[in-house]
Amino acid sequence: MRGPRSAASERGQQVVAVVVGKAVAFQGLGGLGKTQLAIEYAYHFKDDYPSGVIWINADQDIEAQFSELAERARWVAPESEHRYKLDVARHRIKTYSDYLIIFDNLEDLRSIEEYLPEPEANPHILVTSRTEQPGFTPFPLTLLNQDQSLALLTLEAGRKPEGDAEENAAREISEALDGLPLALELAGGYLRRRESVAWAQYEELLKQNLRAAMPGRFLTGSFTKHEADIYSTLKLTEGFFADEPRLKEVVDLLTWSGSASMGLSLMCDLLGV
């Protein structure tokens, strides 16, 4: 999993400073590396959780995953009924301590409420989400700046551009990908595996066919398949933001404010317009 770690290790130090407490949320737009950072945290701190680390894809069938967990953890006999497996898993998750459970790509908190721990239990809960989750300490992720984007792109590509034309093409590629770590990783993966493709050639491919330029199979170590989300994210930034530059400021502001309503006059004051 070289790719995710190269993108997330630096921010992993920030997580250490925050210390994942009883309930923390990595939040932000798709493609920012929320899942990769959660993987990084679990990898580095797994020894701090004697009861284990549990990973649940919150955008998939949660009941089926907990039922499978009960069987694989040998909490129940494999031949037990699905409902019994689920009840045992739910009881353990709600009452045990000293474990880390990660709910990846959580959309609605209500979907996991019945698995949240009882007050006397003391596990750590980490969620990744595009939206703010009530009751969770937020750890927002932001876009990479231009220098960070270029550095990540060349790192993943395993080569540096040579000459002014290629350097300009590399910068154009990193700017087009808008500071999204996952997109930069996909682009770098393509360039690493297509050594005959020059930076300028790839820039042209990126303009003509976004999906062909970033095939998911070039993402090292992916098991969540979230790379598909990057296309909708990039299409949003590429299309809407190009036509309406002010829109990005509005979206950033509303993301920061969460689900709270905001009047037009307050929005204008905060944006200085």
N, C-alpha and C positions, 0 to 999 in steps of 0.2 A: 504494500500500500504506500509506495514511495510518493505518489502524486498527492494524495490528501495530506500526508504529513508535511510535505514541503510547503504547502499552502497554509497549513493551520498551526504549525509548531510555534511560530512567533506569537500568534494570538493566544496560544495555549498558556503562555506565561501570564497573560492578563487574567485568565481563568484562575490560575493559581492564586493570584492576588485577591480575586473576589472570593474564592473558596466556594465551591458548589455547596450550598446549604440544603435545607430540607426541600425547597422547591425553587428551581431556577429555570428560566426560559431563555434560550438563544433565539432571538427573533430578528426578522428582516426579510427582504425580498428574496425570491428564488434565485439561486446561483451565487449567493454570498458565502457559501461554505458552512452553513449551520450544521448539516449532517456530518461533514468532515471534521468539524471542531468537536462535535459530540463523540465521534469515534476516537479522536486524539485524546480527549479527556479520559474516556473509559480505558484506553490502552495504557496511559501513563499512571493512572491511579487505581487500577483494578485490585492491587494488593491492599488498598485501604478498605476494601469491602469484603470481609470474610464470608459473608452470606452470598456473595456473587454479584454479577452484573447481568441485568436482564434488558434485552432490546426488543421493543415492540414497535412495529410499523403502524402508527395510529391512523393512517389513511387506508388501511386494509382491514380484513376481518379480524377484529381484536379477540373475539371469543375463540376462534379457531387457533389463534396463536397461544393463548393462555392454556387451552386444552392440550396443545402439543407440548407446551412447556412442562405441564404437570407430568406428562408421560416421559419426556426426555430427562427431566430432573429426578425421575424415579420416585415421585411423590405418590404415585398410584400405579397399579398394575396396568400394563398396556391394553389388556382386554376390558378394562373398566369402561362404563358408559360415558359418553361425551359430557353429559350434564354433571356427573360425579367428578370427572376430571376438572371441569370448570369451577365447581364449588370448592374443591380442594385448593386449586390455584388461587382463587379469589381470597380464600381465608388466609393463606400464607402471605400473599401480597399485602393484605390489609393489617396483619398483626405482627409480622416479623420485622426485625431491625437489622442494621448493619449491611444493607445491600443498596445497590444503585439500580434504579429502573429508569430507562430512557424511552420516552414516547416520541418517536420521530415523526415529523410532519403533522403535528396536531392541528386540527382545524376548529373543532368544537370541544370545549372542556367537558361538556356533558357526556361525551362518548367514553370518557375514562373515569367518571366520578365514582362508579361502583368499585373501582380498583384502587382508589386512593386510600392511604393508610389511616388506621384508627389513631386517635390522639396519643395513646400511650406508645405507639410504635415509633421507631426513629430511623427510617430509611432516608436516602437522598433521592429526590425526583428531579429529573432533567427532561425538559421538553424542547423540541425545536418547532418553531411555528412562524408563519408569516404575519401573524397578528398578535396583539397583546393578550396575554392570558391572565385573568383575574386571580390574585392570590400567589402568583409566581414572581419572584424577583427578576426583573428584566435584565438581560445582557444583550443589548442591541449590537448587531454587526453592521458595518458600513462598507461602502465601496472602496476599493483600492485607489490610491492616487496614480498619476501618470507614471511616475518612476517605479512604484511598486508593481504596477501592471506590466510594464516592460520587463522588469526583472523576473517576474513570475513566468511570463511568456517565454523568455529565452532560457530560463531554467528548465521548463518542461520540454522545450524543443531540443535541448541538449546541444545547441549550437548558437553562435552569435552571428548577426548579419554582417556582411563584409561590404564595405563601400558605402558611399552616401545614399545611393538609390535604395539599397537593401535596408539600411538603417531607417530611412524615411518610411519604407513600407512596413517595417516592424512597428514603428510608432503609430502609423495609421491603423494597423491591426489592433494594437492594444487600446487605442482610442475608440475604435468601432465597437469593441467588446465592453466598453463602459465600466471598467473596473470590477467586473464580475469574476471572482476567482474560478468558478466552475467553467465558465466560457473560455477563459484564458488557458485553463488546464486542457480542455478539449482541443483548442487550437494548437497548443504546444505539442500535444500527443500526435496530432496529424503530421506536423512538421518533423517530429522525431522519427516517425515511421515512414515518411516519404522524403527521404534525404535528397532525392532528385528535384523536388519541388522548391523553387526559389521563394524568398519572402514576397517578392512582388507578384509572383504567380499565385501564391496563396491569398494575398490581399484581393486579387481580382476574383478568385473563386468565392471568397467570403462575401463579396458584393453581389455576386450572381446567384449563388445557391448556398444559403446559410446551413441547411441541413447536411448537404454533401460535404461542407467544409468542416463540420464537427460531428462525425459519426461517434455514437456512444461507445463503440467497441474499443476506441482509443483511450478511454478513461481507465486508468490503472486502478484496480482494486474496488471498483464500484459493485455494491451488492444491493443498493436501494433503488437503482435505476432512476434516480431523480434527474439525471442529465436531460431527460426528455423535456423537463420543465423549462430549460434554458431557452428554448426556441420562442415560447410565448413571451418570456421576459424580455428577450432581445428585440422581438418584433414590436413590443410596446415602446421600448426606449428608442428604437430606430425610427418608427413611424410617427407616433404621436409627439414625441419630444422634439423631433426635427421641425415639425410644422408649428408647434406651440412651445417655444423655449420656456415660457413662464410656467408651463404645466409641471415641469419637474420640481420646481420650488413648491408648488401647491401640493403635489403628491408627497414630497418629503415632510411638509408641515403636517398634513393630515395623518401620515404614518406616525409621526412623533406624538400627535395628540390622541391617538388611539380611537376608541369608539365614542369619545365625547363629541357632542354637537358643537358647531362653531359658526357664529354669524359672519356675514360677509365683511362687516366693518372691522371686526376683530382680526379676521384673516388679512385684510389689507394693511392693518396696523403692524401686524407681525411680519409681513413681507415688505413693509416699507413702500407700498404703492397706493 
